[in-house]
C-alpha cells in the first residue's frame, strides 16, 4: 500500500468523524472540519503510533499536517517509506 493510501486510511480510521470522506489530497483538514485543535493533538499521537514519527514543536504547522498531501510529504521527509 502506498504511503498516501496509508495516510488516507489513518485519517479515515482515527480522525474522520463521518463515513463520507470526500476530500481532495490538497484540501485542508482543519478548514473542512475533519480535525480541530484537539484533533491536531490526536493526529500527532497517531503519527507516532502508526508511523513511529515524533512531531517536534516547530513542525506543528499546516504546511506539515493540514492535508493528505502535506502529511504524506511530511512523512517522507521524516524518512517513512512507501
N, C-alpha and C positions, 0 to 999 in steps of 0.2 A: 504494500500500500504506500502511495506517495506521501511525503511529508504534508503536503497541502490537504490531502484527504484525512490524514490523521488529525490535523488541526480542526478541520470541519467537524469530524466526529467528536473531538474533545468539546468543542463549543456546543454542539447539539446535546451531548450527553450530560454536561455538567453546568452549562451556563444558560442555555436557551430555555426559557420558561414555557414556550409554546411548541407544539409539534410542527407548526408551519414555519419552517426555516427557509426563507426565500431571498436571502441577501446575496448580493454580488460580492466577489472577493475583496473589492475595494471599499465596500460600504462600512461606515462607522458602526461599531458595536454599541458605543455609547449613545450616539445620536438616534439609533434605531431601537433603543430600549432593550437590547439584548443583555447588557450589563449596566450597572450603575457603579457608584464609588465603592460600595461594599462588594459588588460583583468583581471589581478590579482586584480586590484583595483575594477573593476566591480564585480568580484566574492565576494569580501569582502562585498560590498554593498548588493548583492543578498543574501548572507548568513544572513545578518542582517534582511532583509525584509522577506525572506521566512521562516527562521528558528529561528529568534529572537536571534541570536548569535552575540556577539561582538567579533571580532577577534582582539586580543591585538597585539601590535607591535612585541613582542617576539614570537608570534605564526605564524607570516608570514614566513612560510618556506615550502619547497617542502614536507617535512615529513608530514605536515598537509593538504596541499592544492593542490597537484600536480597530483592527480589521483582520480578516483571514489572511489577506495579502501581507500586512505588516507583521503579523505573528509568525507566518511562515518564513519571511525574510529574517526576522529576529532570531528565530530558532536556528536557521542556517548559520548566521553569524556566530552563534554560541556553540557551533560545532555539531548540532544534531543532523544526522544524515538521513537521507531518503529511506 
